[in-house]
Amino acid sequence: MENPAITDHEINPLIAQRWSPRAFDSKLVEPEKLAQLFEAARWSASCFNDQPWVFIVATKDDTVNYQKMLDCLIPFNASWAQLAPVLGLVVAQKNFKHNGKPNAWGEYDAGQAAATLALQATALGLVTHQMGGFDAEKAIATFNIPETAKPVAAIALGYTGETSNLPSDLQERETAPRARQPLSSFVFTGEWGSPSAFL
Ligand SMILES: Cc1cc2nc3c(=O)[nH]c(=O)nc-3n(C[C@H](O)[C@H](O)[C@H](O)COP(=O)(O)O)c2cc1C
């Protein structure tokens, strides 16, 4: 299934096509495609070109590490993400590499890398679903994440599957139209709350 954004202005189709489904096919993702996803993330912009992101990845054929990752998700997310052939964690390193000082933009940069990965996934016919619903403390302990790094999100990825495989409440959410706030609510000029004239 696809669920492209109905946009108010024309945008690149890749951006409109990216979405976050919960129905995944069991088909494994080809290793070359996985490498391409992280290559895309690698070329994200970052403050001081610090590249503070780290991805911890588990594929379903690696049953031990996949289960460890699945166990870090909150039960709601685990209920549907267990269908995904790949699960991952996005981790942000807290300190700059060049001077060891706190990097206030680490999570911002890790998010950009994840967004870039999501678009590359779309280009490759894959889908991604990012999740805040995971147990960070458990992830830190499970994957031996150092004190100098913070897990910020989980990601499920793979090929889309049949919506009918989802429980009925999730089927409804899967097929609902995608919604966004209007541009005038977040693009301002002059002062906060004053929509820009070009909108
Ligand atoms: C940081 C982040 C955390 C999210 N957490 C969850 C989550 O825990 N569970 C879930 O089902 N979806 C989660 N989502 C998916 C969002 O609900 C989804 O991106 C949003 O509804 C917009 O839909 P779209 O991605 O299809 O455009 C998360 C997305 C992001 C970026």
The ligand as an ORCA input file, in Angstrom:
! r2SCAN-3c Opt
* xyz 0 1
  C      10.706     10.685     16.544
  C       9.456      9.934     16.136
  C       8.825      9.128     17.052
  C       7.710      8.360     16.674
  N       7.178      7.459     17.569
  C       6.260      6.577     17.151
  C       5.878      5.489     17.989
  O       6.410      5.271     19.085
  N       4.926      4.638     17.518
  C       4.337      4.798     16.291
  O       3.490      3.976     15.944
  N       4.699      5.822     15.464
  C       5.662      6.692     15.860
  N       6.098      7.686     15.000
  C       5.505      7.844     13.670
  C       4.659      9.106     13.595
  O       3.441      8.883     14.257
  C       4.453      9.484     12.124
  O       5.691      9.838     11.565
  C       3.487     10.656     11.983
  O       2.183     10.258     12.339
  C       3.460     11.207     10.564
  O       3.133     10.182      9.673
  P       4.018      9.885      8.385
  O       5.411      9.532      8.893
  O       3.350      8.710      7.714
  O       4.042     11.109      7.541
  C       7.182      8.468     15.369
  C       7.822      9.314     14.443
  C       8.950     10.024     14.818
  C       9.650     10.887     13.783
*
